Amino acid sequence: MRILAGHDVEGNIQYVVISPADAPPATVTTETGLLVTEIEAPEVIAGLDLSDPEDSQQLGKVLQDLQDFRVEVGKAKLVRKKSKAG
């Protein structure tokens, strides 16, 4: 299962997109000022079968619980691709 979270620079989650692990990667666009980060699935939902209606109901409850979390946003670091010929 892949989970993409749309969040602000402080990590506050605005929305979540979930797709099966074997599906092609989801393409997500977002409004200005938000970032999209792939997050690790919490243990509670990692094993859920999205095609099972009972699991889908459980997934909805877990997604509501995600409102109590935020994405840990780190600082990006630039790394040189190649060393300069000098």
C-alpha positions in Angstrom: 0.0 0.0 0.0 1.3 3.4 -0.9 0.3 6.5 1.0 0.9 10.0 -0.2 0.2 12.9 2.2 -0.4 16.5 1.1 0.9 18.7 3.8 2.1 22.2 4.6 5.7 23.1 5.4 5.1 22.4 9.1 3.9 18.8 8.2 0.2 19.4 9.0 -1.6 16.8 6.8 -4.3 18.3 4.5 -5.2 15.2 2.6 -4.1 11.6 2.0 -4.1 9.5 -1.2 -3.9 5.7 -0.9 -3.2 3.2 -3.7 -2.4 -0.5 -3.7 1.3 -1.4 -3.7 1.0 -3.2 -7.1 -0.7 -0.2 -8.8 1.2 2.3 -10.9 2.4 5.2 -8.9 -0.3 7.8 -8.3 0.2 11.3 -9.8 -0.9 13.9 -7.4 -1.1 17.6 -7.9 -1.7 20.0 -5.1 -2.5 23.6 -4.4 0.3 26.2 -4.0 2.1 26.0 -0.7 1.5 22.3 -0.1 4.0 19.5 -0.4 3.3 15.9 -1.3 5.3 13.2 0.5 5.1 9.4 0.4 4.7 8.2 4.0 5.1 4.8 5.6 1.8 3.0 6.2 1.1 2.7 9.9 1.0 -0.9 11.2 -2.7 -0.6 11.7 -3.4 -0.3 8.0 -0.4 -1.9 6.4 -2.0 -5.3 6.0 -5.5 -4.2 5.0 -7.0 -5.4 1.8 -8.5 -2.4 0.0 -10.9 -4.6 -2.0 -12.5 -6.1 1.2 -15.5 -3.9 2.3 -14.8 -4.6 6.0 -11.2 -3.6 5.7 -12.3 -0.5 3.8 -14.5 0.6 6.7 -11.5 0.1 9.1 -9.3 2.1 6.8 -11.7 5.1 7.1 -11.4 5.1 10.8 -7.6 5.0 10.6 -7.6 7.9 8.2 -9.5 9.9 10.7 -6.9 9.0 13.3 -4.1 10.4 11.0 -5.4 13.9 11.7 -3.5 13.5 15.0 -0.2 13.2 13.2 2.0 15.4 11.0 4.7 14.6 8.5 8.2 15.1 9.8 9.7 17.5 7.3 13.4 17.6 7.0 15.7 20.0 5.3 16.7 19.2 1.8 20.4 18.9 1.2 22.0 19.5 -2.2 24.6 17.0 -3.3 26.8 17.5 -6.3 26.1 15.0 -9.1 29.7 15.0 -10.4 32.9 16.5 -9.2 34.0 19.6 -11.0 36.9 19.1 -13.4 39.5 21.4 -12.3 
